[in-house]
């Protein structure tokens, strides 16, 4: 990863398209993210600020993040000071990972005011602050830092704003040619570049050194390297190398691996971070649900082991029947008071002799009847245990399917999963402050490369709605073979091969086999898909299917979503 000063420089340059834009809406989806809706150059854009310890970033996004019913206090404060204001400048502070957005707005009585948003992209120390430019004071911030936590700077409402401490490094944009010539007169290490030049992470230091190995002039190579970061970067790319991911706004020629080039840094950052950040949002919202599902699976697995032992014991019923019948046949061959009886097994072809344990306190007839009673009990128990085993196995499959859906859900899908569990009698819904209007489950929409509409159910409510209410009887239905996953529907009776494989890729990706390769995906017409009587939500049976083998590919999924 490399959201360093150089990458911040590229992002800041590309964000100049928002200057003079008007802030129309402000949302705060959660405690770590803020989204400004900006109308600039005839377009509506969404500017995302994230201070997540692992996914801190600033960029334009095309994705929609679900907002809470009640906006947080910081969001309300931003709306009060910034909504309706115009962005007058966006700049980088001291070539550091700090982006300052200056906004001209008006206060409650209509007087002009100038406010600044300071986005500090610094890992776990990341923060977002609203500053009164005239007074140089903090109005508020997402994170508060009292003096007891940070002795250098206090980040609290009403306190003077102090920028994070500088590291006394050379600014690569203002350093003199003489200083650079002297610095590169001798071969440098990655660490020396990171220590001397502001904004350089080890990744970009390695790239610079790699380019210098083939350059005749170190100074010219350095200037060309810096110029490649201007105007949003020359070649934003994502590289998968040795199972590690890297990204930059320029070409990373020193890395060997799978390379994906993006048209701008914003789409690149959406690719790198959005799915991970989305998963983190779901974890915050559904952590208790994941734990509950896992506990239920563990309890049912333990129950299965006990039932299997009971089944093995009950399976001895044939032996109880044999012992009872042999004792009745030899009723006069033994008397009360013995502990065992040795008799010939008439039912055996070889006629071997067997010894049967008996109770010395019972008569021969009572002992025989005792074995008949055990036979009857075991016979009844076998049926009951078999039923319990089947029911428990079905419940494990159901909860594992829900666990997979939670793993791959978007935040908006989680509430539907909770509602389903409440309807099935497993959970009680939390009491909401406001009663929400009942909303129909809405499957996700995608469009294939050839323009055919595809729908994906992300949970059981959406699956049932898609398969039995939305889809036509002649549409094509897809699902991973014997693997928990989403229902996928191609809204066409005769899809082309490209659409069919892309829909199968969606089915493989939104399944438990997402990380596997050569995933089997069945497909058939909707009219061949049936729901058995009494089946749980999402469970179906289907006929006359064909099978494709697919490697799940996240890049394909993102492209199909972008086309929708």
C-alpha positions as CSV (number, residue, x, y, z in Angstrom):
1,X,0.0,0.0,0.0
2,X,1.2,3.5,-0.7
3,X,-1.1,6.4,0.3
4,X,2.0,8.5,0.9
5,X,2.7,12.1,0.2
6,X,3.3,11.5,-3.4
7,X,0.0,9.7,-3.9
8,X,-1.7,12.5,-1.9
9,X,-0.1,15.0,-4.3
10,X,-1.7,13.1,-7.3
11,X,-5.1,12.9,-5.5
12,X,-5.0,16.6,-4.6
13,X,-4.2,17.5,-8.2
14,X,-7.1,15.5,-9.6
15,X,-9.5,17.0,-7.0
16,X,-9.0,20.4,-8.6
17,X,-12.0,19.6,-10.7
18,X,-14.2,20.3,-7.6
19,X,-12.9,23.8,-7.1
20,X,-15.8,26.3,-7.5
21,X,-18.2,23.4,-6.9
22,X,-21.1,23.8,-4.5
23,X,-21.7,21.5,-1.6
24,X,-25.3,20.3,-1.9
25,X,-25.5,17.5,0.7
26,X,-23.4,16.1,3.5
27,X,-23.7,12.5,4.9
28,X,-21.8,10.6,7.6
29,X,-22.5,6.9,7.1
30,X,-20.6,5.9,10.2
31,X,-18.1,7.1,12.8
32,X,-15.2,7.0,10.4
33,X,-16.5,8.3,7.0
34,X,-18.0,11.5,5.7
35,X,-19.3,12.1,2.2
36,X,-19.7,15.5,0.6
37,X,-22.0,15.8,-2.5
38,X,-20.6,18.4,-4.7
39,X,-22.1,20.0,-7.9
40,X,-19.1,21.0,-10.1
41,X,-18.7,21.6,-13.8
42,X,-22.2,20.4,-14.5
43,X,-21.8,17.1,-12.7
44,X,-22.8,15.7,-9.3
45,X,-19.7,14.1,-7.5
46,X,-19.3,12.4,-4.2
47,X,-16.1,13.2,-2.2
48,X,-15.4,10.6,0.4
49,X,-13.2,11.2,3.5
50,X,-12.3,8.1,5.6
51,X,-10.2,8.1,8.7
52,X,-10.3,4.3,9.2
53,X,-7.0,3.0,10.7
54,X,-6.4,0.6,7.7
55,X,-8.4,2.3,4.9
56,X,-7.9,6.0,5.5
57,X,-8.2,8.0,2.2
58,X,-9.7,10.9,0.3
59,X,-11.1,10.5,-3.2
60,X,-14.2,10.7,-5.4
61,X,-16.4,7.7,-5.3
62,X,-19.1,6.2,-7.5
63,X,-20.3,3.9,-4.8
64,X,-23.3,4.5,-2.5
65,X,-22.8,4.0,1.2
66,X,-26.0,3.5,3.3
67,X,-26.6,6.3,5.9
68,X,-28.0,5.9,9.4
69,X,-31.6,7.0,10.1
70,X,-30.4,9.8,12.4
71,X,-27.3,11.8,11.3
72,X,-24.5,12.0,13.9
73,X,-23.7,15.3,15.6
74,X,-20.5,15.9,13.6
75,X,-22.6,15.5,10.4
76,X,-25.2,18.0,11.6
77,X,-22.3,20.4,12.4
78,X,-20.8,20.1,8.9
79,X,-24.2,20.7,7.4
80,X,-24.6,23.8,9.5
81,X,-21.3,25.3,8.4
82,X,-20.7,23.9,4.9
83,X,-24.0,23.0,3.1
84,X,-24.6,25.4,0.3
85,X,-21.0,26.6,0.4
86,X,-18.5,26.8,-2.5
87,X,-15.1,25.1,-2.6
88,X,-12.5,27.8,-3.2
89,X,-9.4,25.7,-3.0
90,X,-8.0,22.1,-2.4
91,X,-4.4,21.9,-1.5
92,X,-1.8,19.6,0.1
93,X,-0.1,20.7,3.3
94,X,3.8,20.6,3.2
95,X,3.8,17.6,0.8
96,X,2.4,15.5,3.7
97,X,-0.6,13.2,3.8
98,X,-2.9,16.2,4.6
99,X,-5.5,17.6,2.3
100,X,-7.1,21.0,3.1
101,X,-10.4,21.9,1.5
102,X,-11.3,25.6,1.8
103,X,-15.0,26.4,1.7
104,X,-16.7,29.8,1.4
105,X,-20.1,29.7,3.0
106,X,-22.5,31.8,5.1
107,X,-23.6,31.7,8.7
108,X,-27.1,31.7,10.2
109,X,-27.5,35.5,9.6
110,X,-26.1,35.5,6.1
111,X,-22.6,36.8,6.8
112,X,-19.8,35.2,4.7
113,X,-17.6,32.7,6.5
114,X,-14.6,30.6,5.5
115,X,-14.2,27.1,6.8
116,X,-11.6,24.4,6.2
117,X,-11.8,20.7,6.2
118,X,-8.4,19.1,7.1
119,X,-8.2,15.5,6.2
120,X,-5.1,13.9,7.9
121,X,-4.5,10.5,6.2
122,X,-2.1,9.0,8.7
123,X,-3.0,5.4,9.5
124,X,-4.4,5.0,13.0
125,X,-3.7,8.7,13.7
126,X,-6.0,9.8,10.8
127,X,-8.5,12.5,11.5
128,X,-11.0,14.9,9.9
129,X,-11.2,18.4,11.3
130,X,-13.5,21.4,10.7
131,X,-11.5,24.6,11.1
132,X,-12.6,28.3,11.5
133,X,-10.0,29.8,9.1
134,X,-10.3,33.4,10.5
135,X,-9.7,32.4,14.1
136,X,-7.5,29.4,13.3
137,X,-9.5,27.3,15.8
138,X,-11.0,23.8,15.7
139,X,-14.8,23.8,15.5
140,X,-14.9,20.0,15.9
141,X,-13.3,16.8,14.6
142,X,-14.1,13.1,14.2
143,X,-11.5,12.2,16.8
144,X,-10.8,14.2,19.9
145,X,-7.3,14.2,21.3
146,X,-7.0,15.7,24.8
147,X,-3.6,16.9,26.2
148,X,-3.3,13.6,28.2
149,X,-3.2,11.7,24.9
150,X,-1.1,14.0,22.7
151,X,1.3,16.5,24.3
152,X,2.2,18.1,21.0
153,X,-1.3,19.1,19.9
154,X,-4.7,19.2,21.5
155,X,-7.6,18.3,19.1
156,X,-10.7,19.6,20.8
157,X,-13.5,22.0,19.9
158,X,-12.4,25.6,20.5
159,X,-8.7,24.8,20.6
160,X,-6.2,26.5,18.2
161,X,-5.4,24.3,15.2
162,X,-1.9,23.0,15.2
163,X,-0.7,20.9,12.2
164,X,0.9,17.5,12.9
165,X,4.7,17.8,13.6
166,X,6.9,18.2,10.5
167,X,9.7,15.7,9.9
168,X,12.3,18.2,8.6
169,X,12.6,16.5,5.3
170,X,13.2,18.0,1.9
171,X,10.1,18.9,-0.1
172,X,10.7,17.2,-3.4
173,X,8.9,20.1,-5.2
174,X,11.1,22.9,-3.8
175,X,14.4,21.2,-3.1
176,X,17.2,22.7,-5.2
177,X,19.0,21.0,-8.1
178,X,22.3,21.4,-6.3
179,X,21.0,19.6,-3.2
180,X,19.6,16.8,-5.3
181,X,22.8,16.4,-7.4
182,X,24.9,16.1,-4.2
183,X,22.4,13.7,-2.6
184,X,22.3,11.4,-5.6
185,X,26.1,11.6,-6.3
186,X,26.4,8.3,-4.5
187,X,24.1,5.3,-4.7
188,X,21.3,5.5,-2.2
189,X,19.2,2.9,-0.4
190,X,15.4,2.9,0.0
191,X,15.7,3.9,3.6
192,X,18.0,6.9,2.8
193,X,15.4,8.3,0.3
194,X,12.5,7.8,2.7
195,X,14.5,9.5,5.5
196,X,15.6,12.5,3.3
197,X,12.6,13.3,1.0
198,X,9.1,14.1,2.2
199,X,6.2,12.1,0.9
200,X,8.2,9.0,-0.1
201,X,7.0,5.6,1.1
202,X,9.4,2.6,0.6
203,X,7.3,1.5,-2.4
204,X,7.9,4.8,-4.3
205,X,11.5,5.0,-3.1
206,X,12.1,1.5,-4.6
207,X,10.5,2.6,-7.9
208,X,12.7,5.7,-8.1
209,X,15.9,3.7,-7.5
210,X,14.8,1.1,-10.1
211,X,14.4,3.8,-12.7
212,X,17.7,5.4,-11.8
213,X,19.5,2.1,-12.5
214,X,18.9,2.6,-16.3
215,X,19.0,6.5,-16.3
216,X,22.1,8.4,-17.4
217,X,21.2,11.5,-15.4
218,X,19.9,11.0,-11.8
219,X,18.6,14.6,-11.5
220,X,16.7,14.4,-14.8
221,X,15.3,11.0,-13.8
222,X,14.1,12.4,-10.4
223,X,12.4,15.4,-12.1
224,X,10.7,13.1,-14.6
225,X,9.6,10.8,-11.7
226,X,8.1,13.7,-9.8
227,X,6.3,15.0,-13.0
228,X,4.6,11.6,-13.4
229,X,2.6,12.3,-10.2
230,X,1.2,15.6,-11.4
231,X,-2.4,16.0,-12.7
232,X,-3.6,12.9,-10.9
233,X,-0.7,10.6,-12.0
234,X,0.3,9.2,-15.4
235,X,-0.8,5.6,-15.0
236,X,-2.8,4.7,-11.9
237,X,-2.4,1.0,-11.3
238,X,-3.1,-1.9,-9.0
239,X,-0.5,-4.7,-8.8
240,X,-0.9,-8.2,-7.4
241,X,2.6,-9.5,-6.8
242,X,3.6,-12.5,-4.7
243,X,0.1,-12.5,-3.1
244,X,0.5,-8.9,-2.0
245,X,-1.3,-5.9,-3.4
246,X,0.2,-2.6,-4.3
247,X,-1.2,0.6,-5.8
248,X,0.1,3.9,-7.1
249,X,-0.8,6.8,-9.3
250,X,2.2,6.0,-11.6
251,X,3.6,2.8,-13.2
252,X,5.3,0.5,-10.8
253,X,7.8,-0.9,-13.2
254,X,10.0,-2.6,-10.5
255,X,7.1,-5.0,-9.6
256,X,6.3,-8.2,-11.5
257,X,2.8,-9.5,-11.2
258,X,-0.8,-9.1,-12.3
259,X,-1.4,-5.4,-13.3
260,X,-4.7,-3.5,-13.7
261,X,-4.6,0.0,-15.0
262,X,-7.3,2.5,-14.1
263,X,-8.4,5.7,-15.8
264,X,-7.9,7.8,-12.6
265,X,-6.8,7.6,-9.0
266,X,-10.4,7.7,-7.7
267,X,-11.5,4.5,-9.5
268,X,-8.2,2.9,-8.4
269,X,-9.0,3.7,-4.7
270,X,-12.5,2.4,-5.1
271,X,-11.1,-0.8,-6.4
272,X,-8.5,-1.1,-3.6
273,X,-10.5,-0.1,-0.6
274,X,-14.2,-0.2,-1.2
275,X,-14.8,-3.9,-0.8
276,X,-12.6,-4.1,2.3
277,X,-14.2,-1.0,3.8
278,X,-17.6,-2.4,3.0
279,X,-16.7,-5.6,4.8
280,X,-15.6,-3.6,7.8
281,X,-18.9,-1.7,7.8
282,X,-20.7,-5.0,7.8
283,X,-18.6,-6.3,10.7
284,X,-19.5,-3.3,12.8
285,X,-23.1,-3.8,12.0
286,X,-23.3,-7.5,12.1
287,X,-20.6,-8.7,14.4
288,X,-23.2,-9.9,17.0
289,X,-25.1,-11.7,14.2
290,X,-22.0,-13.5,13.0
291,X,-21.2,-14.7,16.5
292,X,-24.7,-15.8,17.1
293,X,-24.8,-17.8,13.8
294,X,-21.4,-19.5,14.7
295,X,-22.6,-20.4,18.1
296,X,-25.7,-22.0,16.7
297,X,-23.6,-23.9,14.1
298,X,-21.3,-25.1,17.0
299,X,-24.3,-26.2,19.2
300,X,-25.9,-28.1,16.3
301,X,-22.7,-29.8,15.4
302,X,-22.3,-31.1,18.9
303,X,-26.0,-32.2,18.8
304,X,-25.3,-34.1,15.6
305,X,-22.4,-36.0,17.3
306,X,-24.7,-37.0,20.2
307,X,-27.5,-38.0,17.9
308,X,-25.1,-40.1,15.8
309,X,-24.1,-42.1,18.9
310,X,-27.8,-42.6,19.8
311,X,-28.4,-43.8,16.3
312,X,-25.6,-46.3,16.6
313,X,-27.0,-47.6,19.9
314,X,-30.5,-47.8,18.5
315,X,-29.2,-49.7,15.4
316,X,-28.7,-52.8,17.6
317,X,-32.5,-53.5,17.5
318,X,-32.0,-56.6,15.4
319,X,-29.8,-58.1,18.1
320,X,-32.5,-57.4,20.8
321,X,-35.1,-59.1,18.6
322,X,-32.8,-62.1,18.1
323,X,-32.1,-62.5,21.8
324,X,-35.8,-62.3,22.7
325,X,-36.8,-65.0,20.2
326,X,-33.9,-67.3,21.1
327,X,-34.8,-67.0,24.8
328,X,-38.5,-67.8,24.0
329,X,-37.4,-70.8,22.0
330,X,-35.3,-72.0,25.0
331,X,-37.7,-70.9,27.7
332,X,-37.5,-74.3,29.6
333,X,-33.7,-74.6,29.2
334,X,-32.8,-72.2,32.0
335,X,-34.3,-71.0,35.3
336,X,-34.4,-67.8,37.3
337,X,-31.1,-66.9,39.0
338,X,-28.7,-67.3,36.1
339,X,-26.7,-64.4,34.7
340,X,-26.4,-65.7,31.1
341,X,-27.8,-68.4,28.8
342,X,-25.9,-70.3,26.1
343,X,-28.1,-71.4,23.2
344,X,-27.9,-72.4,19.6
345,X,-28.6,-69.7,17.1
346,X,-31.3,-71.3,14.9
347,X,-31.3,-68.3,12.5
348,X,-27.6,-68.7,11.6
349,X,-26.7,-70.9,8.6
350,X,-23.8,-72.4,10.6
351,X,-25.9,-72.9,13.7
352,X,-23.2,-71.4,16.0
353,X,-23.7,-71.2,19.8
354,X,-24.2,-67.8,21.4
355,X,-24.3,-66.5,25.0
356,X,-27.1,-64.1,26.0
357,X,-26.8,-61.9,29.1
358,X,-29.9,-62.2,31.3
359,X,-31.1,-60.8,34.7
360,X,-30.8,-63.2,37.6
361,X,-33.8,-61.5,39.3
362,X,-36.1,-62.1,36.4
363,X,-37.9,-65.3,35.2
364,X,-37.1,-66.8,31.8
365,X,-40.3,-65.2,30.3
366,X,-39.5,-61.8,31.9
367,X,-36.0,-61.9,30.4
368,X,-37.4,-62.7,27.0
369,X,-40.0,-59.9,27.3
370,X,-37.3,-57.5,28.4
371,X,-35.5,-58.0,25.1
372,X,-38.7,-57.5,23.1
373,X,-39.3,-54.3,25.0
374,X,-35.7,-53.1,24.2
375,X,-36.4,-54.0,20.5
376,X,-39.6,-51.9,20.5
377,X,-37.9,-48.9,22.2
378,X,-34.9,-49.1,19.9
379,X,-37.2,-49.3,16.8
380,X,-39.1,-46.2,17.9
381,X,-35.9,-44.4,18.9
382,X,-34.3,-45.1,15.5
383,X,-37.1,-43.3,13.7
384,X,-37.0,-40.3,16.1
385,X,-33.2,-40.1,16.0
386,X,-33.3,-40.3,12.2
387,X,-35.8,-37.4,12.1
388,X,-33.8,-35.3,14.5
389,X,-30.6,-36.0,12.6
390,X,-32.2,-34.8,9.3
391,X,-33.7,-31.7,11.0
392,X,-30.3,-30.8,12.6
393,X,-28.4,-31.3,9.4
394,X,-30.9,-29.0,7.6
395,X,-30.5,-26.4,10.3
396,X,-26.7,-26.5,10.1
397,X,-27.0,-26.0,6.3
398,X,-29.4,-23.1,6.8
399,X,-27.2,-21.3,9.3
400,X,-24.1,-21.9,7.2
401,X,-25.9,-20.4,4.3
402,X,-26.8,-17.3,6.4
403,X,-23.2,-17.1,7.7
404,X,-22.0,-17.0,4.1
405,X,-24.6,-14.3,3.2
406,X,-23.5,-12.2,6.2
407,X,-19.8,-12.5,5.1
408,X,-20.7,-11.1,1.6
409,X,-23.5,-8.8,2.5
410,X,-23.6,-5.1,2.1
411,X,-24.8,-3.1,5.2
412,X,-28.3,-2.8,3.7
413,X,-28.7,-6.6,3.5
414,X,-28.0,-7.3,7.2
415,X,-31.4,-6.0,8.5
416,X,-33.2,-8.3,6.0
417,X,-31.2,-11.3,7.4
418,X,-32.2,-10.3,10.9
419,X,-35.9,-10.0,9.8
420,X,-35.7,-13.5,8.3
421,X,-34.4,-15.0,11.5
422,X,-37.1,-13.2,13.5
423,X,-39.8,-14.6,11.1
424,X,-38.4,-18.1,11.5
425,X,-38.6,-17.7,15.3
426,X,-34.8,-17.7,16.0
427,X,-34.3,-14.1,17.0
428,X,-36.2,-11.2,18.4
429,X,-35.8,-7.9,16.4
430,X,-34.3,-5.0,18.2
431,X,-36.7,-2.3,19.1
432,X,-36.2,0.6,16.7
433,X,-37.0,4.2,17.8
434,X,-39.0,4.8,14.6
435,X,-41.1,2.0,13.0
436,X,-39.6,1.6,9.5
437,X,-41.9,1.3,6.6
438,X,-41.8,-2.2,5.2
439,X,-39.6,-2.3,2.1
440,X,-39.6,-5.0,-0.5
441,X,-36.3,-6.9,-0.8
442,X,-34.3,-5.5,-3.7
443,X,-31.8,-7.8,-5.5
444,X,-28.6,-6.2,-6.8
445,X,-28.6,-5.3,-10.5
446,X,-25.8,-5.9,-13.0
447,X,-25.5,-5.6,-16.8
448,X,-23.4,-7.9,-18.9
449,X,-20.8,-6.8,-21.4
450,X,-23.4,-7.4,-24.1
451,X,-26.1,-5.3,-22.4
452,X,-28.2,-8.0,-20.8
453,X,-29.7,-7.4,-17.3
454,X,-28.6,-9.7,-14.5
455,X,-30.0,-9.8,-10.9
456,X,-28.3,-11.2,-7.8
457,X,-30.1,-12.1,-4.5
458,X,-27.7,-11.2,-1.6
459,X,-29.8,-12.9,1.1
460,X,-32.7,-15.4,1.3
461,X,-35.4,-12.7,1.2
462,X,-33.9,-11.3,-2.0
463,X,-33.4,-14.8,-3.4
464,X,-37.0,-15.8,-3.0
465,X,-38.2,-12.5,-4.3
466,X,-36.0,-12.7,-7.4
467,X,-36.7,-16.4,-8.2
468,X,-40.4,-16.5,-7.6
469,X,-41.7,-13.0,-8.0
470,X,-39.4,-10.9,-10.3
471,X,-38.0,-13.5,-12.8
472,X,-40.0,-14.7,-15.8
473,X,-40.5,-18.4,-16.3
474,X,-38.2,-18.4,-19.3
475,X,-35.4,-16.5,-17.7
476,X,-32.1,-18.3,-16.9
477,X,-31.4,-19.2,-13.2
478,X,-27.9,-19.9,-11.9
479,X,-26.5,-21.2,-8.6
480,X,-23.3,-22.9,-7.4
481,X,-23.6,-26.7,-7.4
482,X,-24.0,-28.0,-3.9
483,X,-22.4,-24.9,-2.4
484,X,-24.2,-22.1,-0.4
485,X,-24.6,-19.0,-2.6
486,X,-26.8,-16.4,-4.2
487,X,-29.6,-17.0,-6.7
488,X,-28.6,-15.3,-10.0
489,X,-31.1,-14.6,-12.8
490,X,-30.3,-13.6,-16.4
491,X,-33.3,-11.7,-17.6
492,X,-33.3,-13.4,-21.0
493,X,-34.5,-16.7,-22.3
494,X,-31.5,-17.1,-24.8
495,X,-28.5,-15.3,-23.3
496,X,-25.3,-15.2,-25.3
497,X,-22.2,-17.1,-24.1
498,X,-20.5,-14.0,-22.7
499,X,-23.6,-13.1,-20.6
500,X,-23.9,-16.7,-19.4
501,X,-20.3,-16.9,-18.3
502,X,-20.5,-13.4,-16.6
503,X,-23.6,-14.4,-14.7
504,X,-21.9,-17.7,-13.7
505,X,-19.0,-15.6,-12.4
506,X,-21.5,-13.6,-10.3
507,X,-22.9,-16.8,-8.9
508,X,-19.4,-18.2,-8.1
509,X,-18.3,-14.9,-6.6
510,X,-21.4,-14.5,-4.3
511,X,-21.0,-18.0,-2.9
512,X,-19.0,-19.8,-0.2
513,X,-16.5,-20.8,-3.0
514,X,-15.5,-17.1,-3.7
515,X,-11.8,-17.9,-3.0
516,X,-11.8,-21.1,-4.9
517,X,-11.1,-21.9,-8.6
518,X,-13.0,-23.9,-11.2
519,X,-16.3,-23.5,-9.2
520,X,-19.2,-25.6,-10.6
521,X,-22.2,-23.4,-11.4
522,X,-25.5,-24.9,-12.5
523,X,-28.0,-23.1,-14.8
524,X,-31.5,-23.9,-15.9
525,X,-34.8,-22.1,-16.8
526,X,-36.8,-20.5,-13.9
527,X,-39.7,-22.9,-14.6
528,X,-37.4,-25.8,-13.6
529,X,-36.8,-24.2,-10.1
530,X,-39.3,-25.3,-7.3
531,X,-39.6,-24.6,-3.6
532,X,-40.5,-27.7,-1.6
533,X,-43.4,-27.4,0.8
534,X,-42.2,-26.2,4.2
535,X,-38.7,-25.4,3.0
536,X,-36.8,-22.6,4.7
537,X,-36.3,-19.3,2.9
538,X,-33.8,-19.6,0.0
539,X,-34.0,-23.4,-0.3
540,X,-35.0,-24.7,-3.7
541,X,-34.8,-27.8,-5.9
542,X,-34.2,-27.6,-9.7
543,X,-34.1,-29.9,-12.7
544,X,-32.6,-30.2,-16.2
545,X,-29.6,-28.2,-15.3
546,X,-26.3,-27.8,-17.1
547,X,-23.0,-26.9,-15.4
548,X,-20.2,-24.4,-16.1
549,X,-16.9,-24.2,-14.3
550,X,-15.8,-20.7,-13.3
551,X,-12.9,-18.9,-11.7
552,X,-14.4,-16.0,-9.5
553,X,-13.0,-12.7,-10.6
554,X,-13.6,-9.5,-8.6
555,X,-12.5,-7.3,-11.5
556,X,-15.3,-8.8,-13.6
557,X,-17.9,-8.1,-10.8
558,X,-16.8,-4.5,-10.5
559,X,-17.0,-4.0,-14.3
560,X,-20.5,-5.5,-14.4
561,X,-21.7,-3.3,-11.5
562,X,-20.2,-0.2,-13.2
563,X,-22.2,-1.0,-16.4
564,X,-25.5,-1.3,-14.5
